[in-house]
Amino acid sequence: GAGVSQTPSNKVTEKGKYVELRCDPISGHTALYWYRQSLGQGPEFLIYFQGTGAADDSGLPNDRFFAVRPEGSVSTLKIQRTERGDSAVYLCASSLSPSETQYFGPGTRLLVL
Amino acid sequence: AQRVTQPEKLLSVFKGAPVELKCNYSYSGSPELFWYVQYSRQRLQLLLRHISRESIKGFTADLNKGETSFHLKKPFAQEEDSAMYYCALKGAGGYQKVTFGTGTKLQVIP
């Protein structure tokens, strides 16, 4: 079956702009996670959804970052007033339940100029 | 706080040589440890988890709570093992945040 998909694969924007990154999890997976991976680093946790609700958003760096999952499937990560330091690969993962294996998407590479 | 340390950014070995990718962790409770792998131009995928106690693609890893380590080992490296390897940790049971190490690039020289 289809794996986790993310769009766009690449996004270039200017400092101060607003961006939205989309994640389509594996069908039936109730748990969804967002990570950020900066160059030379491992994935860094941002937020976890169980169903429609954000069960843990402790990894969001500041209030410019926000994520939604209104119908418990697709999720959107939203970044306001982007800064050059936001440049990174944003990874999405989903799992059948919180204790099951996380399956990762290909990531969205964000570049803020 | 939970922390995962992978001391080597790059590990180069010859084909057929043994491989050991080091991972040390810091966690106050009962941890679950994982190894993830990312092959060139592919997505991050789970290689193995300590609770499964299985060998995947010839790789094994044993959780040593005394030394707080979870090193990844393979007796004979193959060229197709060349990839980025990430060690990760989460607390046991239900949802727990996953913390990743910075990764080690394994380069197998033919």
Interface residues (C-beta under 8 A of the other chain):
Chain A: G3 V4 A31 Y33 Y35 G40 Q41 G42 P43 E44 F45 Y48 Q50 A55 D56 S58 G59 L91 P98 S99 T101 Q102 Y103 F104 G105 P106 G107
Chain B: V4 K9 R43 L44 Q45 L46 R49 Y86 A88 G93 G94 Y95 Q96 K97 V98 T99 F100 G101 T102 G103
